[in-house]
Amino acid sequence: MRMTARTEYRNTLLATLDPDDIALIEPHLEPVDLPLRKPLYFANEPIRTVHFVEAGLASVVTRFGDGQTIECAVVGREGMVGVPHLLGSDTTNTECMVQVPGRGWRMEATALRAAITRSPPLRARLLRYAMAFLSQVSQTAACNGVHAVRQRLVRWLLMTHDRGDGDRIPLTQETISTMLGVRRAGVTVAAGDLQKAGLITYGKGFITILDRPGLEAAACECYAAVKDQFRHLQA
């Protein structure tokens, strides 16, 4: 992968930076593969690199003492992994791993912090993303606490579909149950309902979106709330 024209960037943050700001960042970007389950940072440990996702999906999760995890947010090509550095911290109580394999750009966190110190416009642009990301975290928490598994599954599928490259998504029910913090049996029932309604089909290791408008109609308000926040803050 060569870094030449900005049009090569599929990551929204990188693709929309002003020329002066991308010039501060570009020399420090390293292309990386993002294989399934690759950890990008761990809870309560220094985050030494940030990642700008080009393809695939990363999950930010909270892990409990018994080993159970629940997803707080997802990051795809719309953003970056390593938001704590935008807020002045190098650690967080969450962890992040690759949930859908892909690729991206890696950058030393110290280099990013130096760049945003030099450029107030760059700092402002990335802080707007950080605000959208935190809105996603809070809306996800509210959704997980109030809405039924079927609605939560629909939200998750739509958000994953938004960040993907096609209708066929490499996901297992076990993965989804872990991310949603529910029993696999609950995911099986919810996915079965969506399949019977003709909205999705699923097999071993994959879910295929068949009716995107139908999924949006079945979604709770949380999906639109998060999408509107991203649209507003990243305009």
Secondary structure in CASP SS format (residue, H / E / C, confidence):
PFRMAT SS
TARGET T0000
AUTHOR 0000-0000-0000
METHOD secondary structure of the structure
MODEL  1
M C 1.00
R C 1.00
M C 1.00
T C 1.00
A C 1.00
R H 1.00
T H 1.00
E H 1.00
Y C 1.00
R C 1.00
N C 1.00
T H 1.00
L H 1.00
L H 1.00
A H 1.00
T C 1.00
L C 1.00
D C 1.00
P H 1.00
D H 1.00
D H 1.00
I H 1.00
A H 1.00
L H 1.00
I H 1.00
E H 1.00
P H 1.00
H H 1.00
L C 1.00
E E 1.00
P E 1.00
V E 1.00
D E 1.00
L E 1.00
P C 1.00
L C 1.00
R C 1.00
K C 1.00
P E 1.00
L E 1.00
Y E 1.00
F C 1.00
A C 1.00
N C 1.00
E C 1.00
P C 1.00
I C 1.00
R C 1.00
T E 1.00
V E 1.00
H E 1.00
F E 1.00
V E 1.00
E E 1.00
A E 1.00
G E 1.00
L E 1.00
A E 1.00
S E 1.00
V E 1.00
V E 1.00
T E 1.00
R E 1.00
F C 1.00
G C 1.00
D C 1.00
G C 1.00
Q C 1.00
T E 1.00
I E 1.00
E E 1.00
C E 1.00
A E 1.00
V E 1.00
V E 1.00
G C 1.00
R C 1.00
E C 1.00
G C 1.00
M E 1.00
V E 1.00
G C 1.00
V H 1.00
P H 1.00
H H 1.00
L H 1.00
L H 1.00
G C 1.00
S C 1.00
D C 1.00
T C 1.00
T C 1.00
N C 1.00
T C 1.00
E E 1.00
C E 1.00
M E 1.00
V E 1.00
Q E 1.00
V E 1.00
P E 1.00
G E 1.00
R E 1.00
G E 1.00
W E 1.00
R E 1.00
M E 1.00
E E 1.00
A H 1.00
T H 1.00
A H 1.00
L H 1.00
R H 1.00
A H 1.00
A H 1.00
I H 1.00
T H 1.00
R H 1.00
S C 1.00
P H 1.00
P H 1.00
L H 1.00
R H 1.00
A H 1.00
R H 1.00
L H 1.00
L H 1.00
R H 1.00
Y H 1.00
A H 1.00
M H 1.00
A H 1.00
F H 1.00
L H 1.00
S H 1.00
Q H 1.00
V H 1.00
S H 1.00
Q H 1.00
T H 1.00
A H 1.00
A H 1.00
C H 1.00
N H 1.00
G H 1.00
V H 1.00
H C 1.00
A C 1.00
V H 1.00
R H 1.00
Q H 1.00
R H 1.00
L H 1.00
V H 1.00
R H 1.00
W H 1.00
L H 1.00
L H 1.00
M H 1.00
T H 1.00
H H 1.00
D H 1.00
R C 1.00
G C 1.00
D C 1.00
G C 1.00
D C 1.00
R E 1.00
I E 1.00
P C 1.00
L C 1.00
T C 1.00
Q H 1.00
E H 1.00
T H 1.00
I H 1.00
S H 1.00
T H 1.00
M H 1.00
L H 1.00
G C 1.00
V C 1.00
R C 1.00
R H 1.00
A H 1.00
G H 1.00
V H 1.00
T H 1.00
V H 1.00
A H 1.00
A H 1.00
G H 1.00
D H 1.00
L H 1.00
Q H 1.00
K H 1.00
A C 1.00
G C 1.00
L C 1.00
I E 1.00
T E 1.00
Y E 1.00
G E 1.00
K C 1.00
G C 1.00
F E 1.00
I E 1.00
T E 1.00
I E 1.00
L C 1.00
D C 1.00
R H 1.00
P H 1.00
G H 1.00
L H 1.00
E H 1.00
A H 1.00
A H 1.00
A C 1.00
C C 1.00
E H 1.00
C H 1.00
Y H 1.00
A H 1.00
A H 1.00
V H 1.00
K H 1.00
D H 1.00
Q H 1.00
F H 1.00
R H 1.00
H H 1.00
L H 1.00
Q C 1.00
A C 1.00
END
